[in-house]
Amino acid sequence: MPTMAARVYNASTNTWEEPSAASSSSRRGSPVRKEVVDYATNYKPGTIVIETGERRLYLVLEGGKAMKYGVGVGRDGFTWSGKHRITRKAEWPGWTPPPQMRKRVPDLPAYMPGGPDNPLGARALYIGSTLYRVHGTSEPWSIGQAVSSGCIRLTNEDVTDLYERVRVGATIVVNH
């Protein structure tokens, strides 16, 4: 696992920046802090909006606010967009890599039980009938990066917070 944090996108300044040592250590390796922000939208509270270009996830709250989280997104060739529903939630989920992924990475196991070493992390929110999830990661340095095969990843701490706030059936919008 790399010890050097990678550059992160700062949506406020529309620039890529080096994360500060203070923010990295306070987020257990993640360069991005969650925060409540002003957020003008027509989506109702409880909706998840992912802005892949910003590498941010917004959970719409009441009163023109949102909880903003840093996320890791799909790398080039693995980005996608759409509107779906959260169809399932799981704590410390097991992981079955899809056949396409096992083709690309032949040494992947057919199944990996849930736990701290599992790539899905502490929690997972399943997105419609897609192969994608919003899930945790044991690689917090990857937050703010385009590193996944299409899933949206948060720190285990942040995905646990999001998991408690989101219900099955909630709308999720992924913008590319």
Stockholm file with secondary structure:
# STOCKHOLM 1.0

chainA/1-176         MPTMAARVYNASTNTWEEPSAASSSSRRGSPVRKEVVDYATNYKPGTIVIETGERRLYLVLEGGKAMKYGVGVGRDGFTWSGKHRITRKAEWPGWTPPPQMRKRVPDLPAYMPGGPDNPLGARALYIGSTLYRVHGTSEPWSIGQAVSSGCIRLTNEDVTDLYERVRVGATIVVNH
#=GR chainA/1-176 SS CCSSCCCEEETTTTEEECCCHHHHHHTTTCSCCCEEEECCCSSCTTCEEEETTTTEEEEECSTTEEEEEECBEECTTCCCCEEEEEEEEEESCCBCCCHHHHHHSTTSCSCBCSSTTSTTTTEEEEETTSSCEEECCSCGGGTTSEEESSCEECCHHHHHHHHHHCCTTCEEEEEC
#=GC SS_cons         CCSSCCCEEETTTTEEECCCHHHHHHTTTCSCCCEEEECCCSSCTTCEEEETTTTEEEEECSTTEEEEEECBEECTTCCCCEEEEEEEEEESCCBCCCHHHHHHSTTSCSCBCSSTTSTTTTEEEEETTSSCEEECCSCGGGTTSEEESSCEECCHHHHHHHHHHCCTTCEEEEEC
//
